[in-house]
Amino acid sequence: MIVPTRRTVHVTRTEHALPLPAPLLDVAHLVEIVRDELHRVDRPADDAEVCVTDGDLIASYETPRLSAVRP
């Protein structure tokens, strides 16, 4: 019988904040930064979430760190 490996996942959330109002060029730059960071770890840009909170445009994504634990 094969027992699957158990993994403990620790999640870190990366956020980039842009104060609003902001020029569209700054918004495009924010999107480019997040896209490039996700691309470097082979993840699609749509893994990021974008929202407006407290007058800031927030682009964020989770970055899991895996550690294998033997049963």
PDB file of N, CA, C and O in Angstrom, chain B, residues numbered from 101:
ATOM      1  N   MET B 101       0.845  -1.179   0.000  1.00  0.00           N
ATOM      2  CA  MET B 101       0.000   0.000   0.000  1.00  0.00           C
ATOM      3  C   MET B 101       0.894   1.246   0.000  1.00  0.00           C
ATOM      4  O   MET B 101       1.806   1.368   0.818  1.00  0.00           O
ATOM      5  N   ILE B 102       0.623   2.150  -0.911  1.00  0.00           N
ATOM      6  CA  ILE B 102       1.384   3.396  -0.984  1.00  0.00           C
ATOM      7  C   ILE B 102       0.659   4.465  -0.177  1.00  0.00           C
ATOM      8  O   ILE B 102      -0.523   4.737  -0.386  1.00  0.00           O
ATOM      9  N   VAL B 103       1.396   5.060   0.746  1.00  0.00           N
ATOM     10  CA  VAL B 103       0.826   6.139   1.555  1.00  0.00           C
ATOM     11  C   VAL B 103       1.296   7.465   0.964  1.00  0.00           C
ATOM     12  O   VAL B 103       2.499   7.680   0.815  1.00  0.00           O
ATOM     13  N   PRO B 104       0.369   8.350   0.628  1.00  0.00           N
ATOM     14  CA  PRO B 104       0.777   9.625   0.045  1.00  0.00           C
ATOM     15  C   PRO B 104       1.582  10.469   1.032  1.00  0.00           C
ATOM     16  O   PRO B 104       1.372  10.410   2.244  1.00  0.00           O
ATOM     17  N   THR B 105       2.496  11.244   0.489  1.00  0.00           N
ATOM     18  CA  THR B 105       3.288  12.152   1.311  1.00  0.00           C
ATOM     19  C   THR B 105       2.400  13.285   1.795  1.00  0.00           C
ATOM     20  O   THR B 105       1.620  13.857   1.033  1.00  0.00           O
ATOM     21  N   ARG B 106       2.533  13.596   3.076  1.00  0.00           N
ATOM     22  CA  ARG B 106       1.793  14.719   3.645  1.00  0.00           C
ATOM     23  C   ARG B 106       2.636  15.975   3.479  1.00  0.00           C
ATOM     24  O   ARG B 106       3.846  15.951   3.707  1.00  0.00           O
ATOM     25  N   ARG B 107       2.004  17.061   3.086  1.00  0.00           N
ATOM     26  CA  ARG B 107       2.718  18.325   2.927  1.00  0.00           C
ATOM     27  C   ARG B 107       2.082  19.385   3.809  1.00  0.00           C
ATOM     28  O   ARG B 107       0.861  19.539   3.844  1.00  0.00           O
ATOM     29  N   THR B 108       2.915  20.096   4.505  1.00  0.00           N
ATOM     30  CA  THR B 108       2.455  21.242   5.267  1.00  0.00           C
ATOM     31  C   THR B 108       2.727  22.473   4.418  1.00  0.00           C
ATOM     32  O   THR B 108       3.853  22.691   3.972  1.00  0.00           O
ATOM     33  N   VAL B 109       1.703  23.270   4.196  1.00  0.00           N
ATOM     34  CA  VAL B 109       1.844  24.444   3.340  1.00  0.00           C
ATOM     35  C   VAL B 109       1.758  25.702   4.195  1.00  0.00           C
ATOM     36  O   VAL B 109       0.789  25.915   4.924  1.00  0.00           O
ATOM     37  N   HIS B 110       2.777  26.517   4.090  1.00  0.00           N
ATOM     38  CA  HIS B 110       2.788  27.816   4.748  1.00  0.00           C
ATOM     39  C   HIS B 110       2.572  28.847   3.646  1.00  0.00           C
ATOM     40  O   HIS B 110       3.310  28.864   2.661  1.00  0.00           O
ATOM     41  N   VAL B 111       1.589  29.689   3.801  1.00  0.00           N
ATOM     42  CA  VAL B 111       1.256  30.637   2.747  1.00  0.00           C
ATOM     43  C   VAL B 111       1.733  32.033   3.126  1.00  0.00           C
ATOM     44  O   VAL B 111       1.489  32.520   4.230  1.00  0.00           O
ATOM     45  N   THR B 112       2.408  32.649   2.190  1.00  0.00           N
ATOM     46  CA  THR B 112       2.809  34.042   2.322  1.00  0.00           C
ATOM     47  C   THR B 112       2.039  34.820   1.273  1.00  0.00           C
ATOM     48  O   THR B 112       1.941  34.388   0.125  1.00  0.00           O
ATOM     49  N   ARG B 113       1.501  35.947   1.652  1.00  0.00           N
ATOM     50  CA  ARG B 113       0.747  36.776   0.708  1.00  0.00           C
ATOM     51  C   ARG B 113       1.601  37.976   0.331  1.00  0.00           C
ATOM     52  O   ARG B 113       2.051  38.727   1.196  1.00  0.00           O
ATOM     53  N   THR B 114       1.819  38.148  -0.958  1.00  0.00           N
ATOM     54  CA  THR B 114       2.570  39.288  -1.473  1.00  0.00           C
ATOM     55  C   THR B 114       1.571  40.327  -1.960  1.00  0.00           C
ATOM     56  O   THR B 114       0.639  40.006  -2.696  1.00  0.00           O
ATOM     57  N   GLU B 115       1.772  41.581  -1.543  1.00  0.00           N
ATOM     58  CA  GLU B 115       0.886  42.663  -1.965  1.00  0.00           C
ATOM     59  C   GLU B 115       1.686  43.832  -2.513  1.00  0.00           C
ATOM     60  O   GLU B 115       2.769  44.156  -2.027  1.00  0.00           O
ATOM     61  N   HIS B 116       1.127  44.449  -3.529  1.00  0.00           N
ATOM     62  CA  HIS B 116       1.656  45.705  -4.071  1.00  0.00           C
ATOM     63  C   HIS B 116       0.518  46.712  -3.977  1.00  0.00           C
ATOM     64  O   HIS B 116      -0.596  46.430  -4.419  1.00  0.00           O
ATOM     65  N   ALA B 117       0.786  47.880  -3.408  1.00  0.00           N
ATOM     66  CA  ALA B 117      -0.254  48.894  -3.226  1.00  0.00           C
ATOM     67  C   ALA B 117       0.092  50.151  -4.008  1.00  0.00           C
ATOM     68  O   ALA B 117       1.237  50.604  -4.014  1.00  0.00           O
ATOM     69  N   LEU B 118      -0.912  50.701  -4.664  1.00  0.00           N
ATOM     70  CA  LEU B 118      -0.762  51.942  -5.424  1.00  0.00           C
ATOM     71  C   LEU B 118      -1.831  52.911  -4.919  1.00  0.00           C
ATOM     72  O   LEU B 118      -3.022  52.626  -5.041  1.00  0.00           O
ATOM     73  N   PRO B 119      -1.421  54.060  -4.350  1.00  0.00           N
ATOM     74  CA  PRO B 119      -2.419  55.018  -3.866  1.00  0.00           C
ATOM     75  C   PRO B 119      -3.248  55.585  -5.027  1.00  0.00           C
ATOM     76  O   PRO B 119      -2.724  55.901  -6.094  1.00  0.00           O
ATOM     77  N   LEU B 120      -4.548  55.700  -4.784  1.00  0.00           N
ATOM     78  CA  LEU B 120      -5.452  56.245  -5.798  1.00  0.00           C
ATOM     79  C   LEU B 120      -5.845  57.666  -5.435  1.00  0.00           C
ATOM     80  O   LEU B 120      -5.903  57.979  -4.246  1.00  0.00           O
ATOM     81  N   PRO B 121      -6.115  58.536  -6.388  1.00  0.00           N
ATOM     82  CA  PRO B 121      -6.070  58.290  -7.826  1.00  0.00           C
ATOM     83  C   PRO B 121      -4.638  58.172  -8.319  1.00  0.00           C
ATOM     84  O   PRO B 121      -3.711  58.744  -7.745  1.00  0.00           O
ATOM     85  N   ALA B 122      -4.482  57.417  -9.396  1.00  0.00           N
ATOM     86  CA  ALA B 122      -3.157  57.203  -9.986  1.00  0.00           C
ATOM     87  C   ALA B 122      -3.285  57.253 -11.505  1.00  0.00           C
ATOM     88  O   ALA B 122      -4.319  56.872 -12.054  1.00  0.00           O
ATOM     89  N   PRO B 123      -2.241  57.719 -12.184  1.00  0.00           N
ATOM     90  CA  PRO B 123      -2.262  57.711 -13.652  1.00  0.00           C
ATOM     91  C   PRO B 123      -2.326  56.275 -14.191  1.00  0.00           C
ATOM     92  O   PRO B 123      -1.826  55.343 -13.560  1.00  0.00           O
ATOM     93  N   LEU B 124      -2.943  56.114 -15.355  1.00  0.00           N
ATOM     94  CA  LEU B 124      -3.052  54.780 -15.958  1.00  0.00           C
ATOM     95  C   LEU B 124      -1.690  54.148 -16.208  1.00  0.00           C
ATOM     96  O   LEU B 124      -1.560  52.925 -16.153  1.00  0.00           O
ATOM     97  N   LEU B 125      -0.679  54.956 -16.479  1.00  0.00           N
ATOM     98  CA  LEU B 125       0.668  54.397 -16.669  1.00  0.00           C
ATOM     99  C   LEU B 125       1.171  53.731 -15.391  1.00  0.00           C
ATOM    100  O   LEU B 125       1.850  52.706 -15.455  1.00  0.00           O
ATOM    101  N   ASP B 126       0.847  54.300 -14.235  1.00  0.00           N
ATOM    102  CA  ASP B 126       1.246  53.688 -12.966  1.00  0.00           C
ATOM    103  C   ASP B 126       0.487  52.388 -12.719  1.00  0.00           C
ATOM    104  O   ASP B 126       1.053  51.421 -12.208  1.00  0.00           O
ATOM    105  N   VAL B 127      -0.793  52.366 -13.083  1.00  0.00           N
ATOM    106  CA  VAL B 127      -1.590  51.138 -12.950  1.00  0.00           C
ATOM    107  C   VAL B 127      -1.013  50.056 -13.860  1.00  0.00           C
ATOM    108  O   VAL B 127      -0.879  48.903 -13.448  1.00  0.00           O
ATOM    109  N   ALA B 128      -0.674  50.419 -15.082  1.00  0.00           N
ATOM    110  CA  ALA B 128      -0.077  49.458 -16.021  1.00  0.00           C
ATOM    111  C   ALA B 128       1.251  48.935 -15.489  1.00  0.00           C
ATOM    112  O   ALA B 128       1.565  47.755 -15.643  1.00  0.00           O
ATOM    113  N   HIS B 129       2.023  49.808 -14.867  1.00  0.00           N
ATOM    114  CA  HIS B 129       3.311  49.394 -14.299  1.00  0.00           C
ATOM    115  C   HIS B 129       3.097  48.410 -13.148  1.00  0.00           C
ATOM    116  O   HIS B 129       3.837  47.434 -13.025  1.00  0.00           O
ATOM    117  N   LEU B 130       2.101  48.655 -12.313  1.00  0.00           N
ATOM    118  CA  LEU B 130       1.776  47.737 -11.217  1.00  0.00           C
ATOM    119  C   LEU B 130       1.412  46.360 -11.770  1.00  0.00           C
ATOM    120  O   LEU B 130       1.897  45.342 -11.275  1.00  0.00           O
ATOM    121  N   VAL B 131       0.570  46.330 -12.784  1.00  0.00           N
ATOM    122  CA  VAL B 131       0.167  45.059 -13.397  1.00  0.00           C
ATOM    123  C   VAL B 131       1.375  44.346 -13.996  1.00  0.00           C
ATOM    124  O   VAL B 131       1.499  43.127 -13.881  1.00  0.00           O
ATOM    125  N   GLU B 132       2.254  45.093 -14.627  1.00  0.00           N
ATOM    126  CA  GLU B 132       3.463  44.510 -15.223  1.00  0.00           C
ATOM    127  C   GLU B 132       4.368  43.894 -14.158  1.00  0.00           C
ATOM    128  O   GLU B 132       4.917  42.811 -14.362  1.00  0.00           O
ATOM    129  N   ILE B 133       4.527  44.571 -13.032  1.00  0.00           N
ATOM    130  CA  ILE B 133       5.362  44.052 -11.939  1.00  0.00           C
ATOM    131  C   ILE B 133       4.814  42.723 -11.434  1.00  0.00           C
ATOM    132  O   ILE B 133       5.554  41.749 -11.294  1.00  0.00           O
ATOM    133  N   VAL B 134       3.508  42.689 -11.162  1.00  0.00           N
ATOM    134  CA  VAL B 134       2.888  41.467 -10.635  1.00  0.00           C
ATOM    135  C   VAL B 134       2.968  40.346 -11.666  1.00  0.00           C
ATOM    136  O   VAL B 134       3.287  39.207 -11.324  1.00  0.00           O
ATOM    137  N   ARG B 135       2.680  40.665 -12.924  1.00  0.00           N
ATOM    138  CA  ARG B 135       2.750  39.651 -13.990  1.00  0.00           C
ATOM    139  C   ARG B 135       4.153  39.063 -14.090  1.00  0.00           C
ATOM    140  O   ARG B 135       4.310  37.848 -14.205  1.00  0.00           O
ATOM    141  N   ASP B 136       5.175  39.920 -14.048  1.00  0.00           N
ATOM    142  CA  ASP B 136       6.558  39.447 -14.145  1.00  0.00           C
ATOM    143  C   ASP B 136       6.944  38.576 -12.952  1.00  0.00           C
ATOM    144  O   ASP B 136       7.617  37.558 -13.116  1.00  0.00           O
ATOM    145  N   GLU B 137       6.519  38.975 -11.749  1.00  0.00           N
ATOM    146  CA  GLU B 137       6.835  38.169 -10.559  1.00  0.00           C
ATOM    147  C   GLU B 137       6.197  36.793 -10.649  1.00  0.00           C
ATOM    148  O   GLU B 137       6.837  35.790 -10.335  1.00  0.00           O
ATOM    149  N   LEU B 138       4.942  36.737 -11.075  1.00  0.00           N
ATOM    150  CA  LEU B 138       4.271  35.445 -11.201  1.00  0.00           C
ATOM    151  C   LEU B 138       4.868  34.620 -12.339  1.00  0.00           C
ATOM    152  O   LEU B 138       4.992  33.401 -12.221  1.00  0.00           O
ATOM    153  N   HIS B 139       5.234  35.266 -13.421  1.00  0.00           N
ATOM    154  CA  HIS B 139       5.832  34.566 -14.561  1.00  0.00           C
ATOM    155  C   HIS B 139       7.137  33.888 -14.155  1.00  0.00           C
ATOM    156  O   HIS B 139       7.437  32.785 -14.613  1.00  0.00           O
ATOM    157  N   ARG B 140       7.920  34.552 -13.287  1.00  0.00           N
ATOM    158  CA  ARG B 140       9.204  33.978 -12.848  1.00  0.00           C
ATOM    159  C   ARG B 140       9.035  32.654 -12.106  1.00  0.00           C
ATOM    160  O   ARG B 140       9.948  31.829 -12.093  1.00  0.00           O
ATOM    161  N   VAL B 141       7.876  32.450 -11.490  1.00  0.00           N
ATOM    162  CA  VAL B 141       7.629  31.196 -10.767  1.00  0.00           C
ATOM    163  C   VAL B 141       6.608  30.326 -11.510  1.00  0.00           C
ATOM    164  O   VAL B 141       5.930  29.490 -10.914  1.00  0.00           O
ATOM    165  N   ASP B 142       6.518  30.548 -12.834  1.00  0.00           N
ATOM    166  CA  ASP B 142       5.663  29.742 -13.718  1.00  0.00           C
ATOM    167  C   ASP B 142       4.192  29.724 -13.300  1.00  0.00           C
ATOM    168  O   ASP B 142       3.543  28.678 -13.309  1.00  0.00           O
ATOM    169  N   ARG B 143       3.686  30.887 -12.940  1.00  0.00           N
ATOM    170  CA  ARG B 143       2.267  31.000 -12.592  1.00  0.00           C
ATOM    171  C   ARG B 143       1.612  32.026 -13.506  1.00  0.00           C
ATOM    172  O   ARG B 143       2.256  32.990 -13.921  1.00  0.00           O
ATOM    173  N   PRO B 144       0.334  31.825 -13.821  1.00  0.00           N
ATOM    174  CA  PRO B 144      -0.356  32.779 -14.691  1.00  0.00           C
ATOM    175  C   PRO B 144      -0.675  34.078 -13.954  1.00  0.00           C
ATOM    176  O   PRO B 144      -0.830  34.090 -12.732  1.00  0.00           O
ATOM    177  N   ALA B 145      -0.767  35.148 -14.697  1.00  0.00           N
ATOM    178  CA  ALA B 145      -1.050  36.461 -14.108  1.00  0.00           C
ATOM    179  C   ALA B 145      -2.407  36.488 -13.420  1.00  0.00           C
ATOM    180  O   ALA B 145      -2.609  37.261 -12.483  1.00  0.00           O
ATOM    181  N   ASP B 146      -3.346  35.652 -13.875  1.00  0.00           N
ATOM    182  CA  ASP B 146      -4.664  35.696 -13.247  1.00  0.00           C
ATOM    183  C   ASP B 146      -4.708  35.009 -11.883  1.00  0.00           C
ATOM    184  O   ASP B 146      -5.779  34.898 -11.286  1.00  0.00           O
ATOM    185  N   ASP B 147      -3.567  34.548 -11.384  1.00  0.00           N
ATOM    186  CA  ASP B 147      -3.484  34.092  -9.991  1.00  0.00           C
ATOM    187  C   ASP B 147      -3.531  35.274  -9.026  1.00  0.00           C
ATOM    188  O   ASP B 147      -3.784  35.095  -7.835  1.00  0.00           O
ATOM    189  N   ALA B 148      -3.292  36.463  -9.530  1.00  0.00           N
ATOM    190  CA  ALA B 148      -3.310  37.658  -8.682  1.00  0.00           C
ATOM    191  C   ALA B 148      -4.746  38.151  -8.502  1.00  0.00           C
ATOM    192  O   ALA B 148      -5.602  37.972  -9.369  1.00  0.00           O
ATOM    193  N   GLU B 149      -4.976  38.767  -7.361  1.00  0.00           N
ATOM    194  CA  GLU B 149      -6.259  39.409  -7.087  1.00  0.00           C
ATOM    195  C   GLU B 149      -6.023  40.909  -7.043  1.00  0.00           C
ATOM    196  O   GLU B 149      -4.999  41.371  -6.539  1.00  0.00           O
ATOM    197  N   VAL B 150      -6.966  41.660  -7.568  1.00  0.00           N
ATOM    198  CA  VAL B 150      -6.860  43.115  -7.559  1.00  0.00           C
ATOM    199  C   VAL B 150      -8.118  43.670  -6.903  1.00  0.00           C
ATOM    200  O   VAL B 150      -9.233  43.280  -7.247  1.00  0.00           O
ATOM    201  N   CYS B 151      -7.929  44.585  -5.954  1.00  0.00           N
ATOM    202  CA  CYS B 151      -9.064  45.219  -5.290  1.00  0.00           C
ATOM    203  C   CYS B 151      -8.671  46.629  -4.852  1.00  0.00           C
ATOM    204  O   CYS B 151      -7.495  46.993  -4.853  1.00  0.00           O
ATOM    205  N   VAL B 152      -9.673  47.405  -4.481  1.00  0.00           N
ATOM    206  CA  VAL B 152      -9.441  48.742  -3.941  1.00  0.00           C
ATOM    207  C   VAL B 152      -9.788  48.695  -2.462  1.00  0.00           C
ATOM    208  O   VAL B 152     -10.906  48.342  -2.088  1.00  0.00           O
ATOM    209  N   THR B 153      -8.812  49.058  -1.616  1.00  0.00           N
ATOM    210  CA  THR B 153      -8.995  49.057  -0.171  1.00  0.00           C
ATOM    211  C   THR B 153      -8.390  50.323   0.409  1.00  0.00           C
ATOM    212  O   THR B 153      -7.225  50.634   0.162  1.00  0.00           O
ATOM    213  N   ASP B 154      -9.180  51.046   1.176  1.00  0.00           N
ATOM    214  CA  ASP B 154      -8.706  52.258   1.853  1.00  0.00           C
ATOM    215  C   ASP B 154      -7.993  53.225   0.909  1.00  0.00           C
ATOM    216  O   ASP B 154      -6.970  53.809   1.268  1.00  0.00           O
ATOM    217  N   GLY B 155      -8.529  53.390  -0.285  1.00  0.00           N
ATOM    218  CA  GLY B 155      -7.952  54.336  -1.230  1.00  0.00           C
ATOM    219  C   GLY B 155      -6.714  53.861  -1.960  1.00  0.00           C
ATOM    220  O   GLY B 155      -6.053  54.648  -2.636  1.00  0.00           O
ATOM    221  N   ASP B 156      -6.389  52.575  -1.832  1.00  0.00           N
ATOM    222  CA  ASP B 156      -5.242  51.996  -2.537  1.00  0.00           C
ATOM    223  C   ASP B 156      -5.724  50.920  -3.500  1.00  0.00           C
ATOM    224  O   ASP B 156      -6.666  50.186  -3.203  1.00  0.00           O
ATOM    225  N   LEU B 157      -5.075  50.834  -4.647  1.00  0.00           N
ATOM    226  CA  LEU B 157      -5.280  49.718  -5.563  1.00  0.00           C
ATOM    227  C   LEU B 157      -4.303  48.640  -5.128  1.00  0.00           C
ATOM    228  O   LEU B 157      -3.090  48.838  -5.191  1.00  0.00           O
ATOM    229  N   ILE B 158      -4.823  47.498  -4.686  1.00  0.00           N
ATOM    230  CA  ILE B 158      -4.001  46.416  -4.151  1.00  0.00           C
ATOM    231  C   ILE B 158      -3.981  45.257  -5.143  1.00  0.00           C
ATOM    232  O   ILE B 158      -5.034  44.750  -5.529  1.00  0.00           O
ATOM    233  N   ALA B 159      -2.798  44.843  -5.551  1.00  0.00           N
ATOM    234  CA  ALA B 159      -2.614  43.635  -6.357  1.00  0.00           C
ATOM    235  C   ALA B 159      -1.872  42.646  -5.467  1.00  0.00           C
ATOM    236  O   ALA B 159      -0.787  42.947  -4.970  1.00  0.00           O
ATOM    237  N   SER B 160      -2.454  41.468  -5.265  1.00  0.00           N
ATOM    238  CA  SER B 160      -1.844  40.514  -4.338  1.00  0.00           C
ATOM    239  C   SER B 160      -1.967  39.094  -4.867  1.00  0.00           C
ATOM    240  O   SER B 160      -2.806  38.788  -5.714  1.00  0.00           O
ATOM    241  N   TYR B 161      -1.098  38.237  -4.336  1.00  0.00           N
ATOM    242  CA  TYR B 161      -1.150  36.818  -4.670  1.00  0.00           C
ATOM    243  C   TYR B 161      -0.488  36.034  -3.552  1.00  0.00           C
ATOM    244  O   TYR B 161       0.336  36.559  -2.804  1.00  0.00           O
ATOM    245  N   GLU B 162      -0.868  34.756  -3.454  1.00  0.00           N
ATOM    246  CA  GLU B 162      -0.308  33.885  -2.425  1.00  0.00           C
ATOM    247  C   GLU B 162       0.893  33.148  -2.978  1.00  0.00           C
ATOM    248  O   GLU B 162       0.904  32.727  -4.135  1.00  0.00           O
ATOM    249  N   THR B 163       1.905  32.996  -2.136  1.00  0.00           N
ATOM    250  CA  THR B 163       3.112  32.270  -2.518  1.00  0.00           C
ATOM    251  C   THR B 163       3.325  31.143  -1.514  1.00  0.00           C
ATOM    252  O   THR B 163       3.894  31.368  -0.445  1.00  0.00           O
ATOM    253  N   PRO B 164       2.873  29.928  -1.845  1.00  0.00           N
ATOM    254  CA  PRO B 164       3.028  28.816  -0.908  1.00  0.00           C
ATOM    255  C   PRO B 164       4.472  28.351  -0.803  1.00  0.00           C
ATOM    256  O   PRO B 164       5.223  28.358  -1.779  1.00  0.00           O
ATOM    257  N   ARG B 165       4.835  27.952   0.396  1.00  0.00           N
ATOM    258  CA  ARG B 165       6.137  27.321   0.630  1.00  0.00           C
ATOM    259  C   ARG B 165       5.839  25.915   1.123  1.00  0.00           C
ATOM    260  O   ARG B 165       5.235  25.743   2.182  1.00  0.00           O
ATOM    261  N   LEU B 166       6.251  24.925   0.377  1.00  0.00           N
ATOM    262  CA  LEU B 166       5.952  23.539   0.729  1.00  0.00           C
ATOM    263  C   LEU B 166       7.093  22.905   1.505  1.00  0.00           C
ATOM    264  O   LEU B 166       8.268  23.149   1.232  1.00  0.00           O
ATOM    265  N   SER B 167       6.719  22.091   2.475  1.00  0.00           N
ATOM    266  CA  SER B 167       7.720  21.278   3.162  1.00  0.00           C
ATOM    267  C   SER B 167       7.133  19.879   3.291  1.00  0.00           C
ATOM    268  O   SER B 167       6.064  19.698   3.872  1.00  0.00           O
ATOM    269  N   ALA B 168       7.822  18.914   2.759  1.00  0.00           N
ATOM    270  CA  ALA B 168       7.335  17.538   2.786  1.00  0.00           C
ATOM    271  C   ALA B 168       7.548  16.936   4.166  1.00  0.00           C
ATOM    272  O   ALA B 168       8.595  17.118   4.789  1.00  0.00           O
ATOM    273  N   VAL B 169       6.531  16.214   4.632  1.00  0.00           N
ATOM    274  CA  VAL B 169       6.603  15.548   5.930  1.00  0.00           C
ATOM    275  C   VAL B 169       6.299  14.080   5.697  1.00  0.00           C
ATOM    276  O   VAL B 169       5.263  13.740   5.126  1.00  0.00           O
ATOM    277  N   ARG B 170       7.183  13.223   6.129  1.00  0.00           N
ATOM    278  CA  ARG B 170       6.966  11.772   5.969  1.00  0.00           C
ATOM    279  C   ARG B 170       5.989  11.289   7.031  1.00  0.00           C
ATOM    280  O   ARG B 170       6.058  11.737   8.176  1.00  0.00           O
ATOM    281  N   PRO B 171       5.077  10.381   6.675  1.00  0.00           N
ATOM    282  CA  PRO B 171       4.124   9.848   7.665  1.00  0.00           C
ATOM    283  C   PRO B 171       4.809   8.983   8.696  1.00  0.00           C
ATOM    284  O   PRO B 171       4.153   8.460   9.597  1.00  0.00           O
TER     285      PRO B 171
END
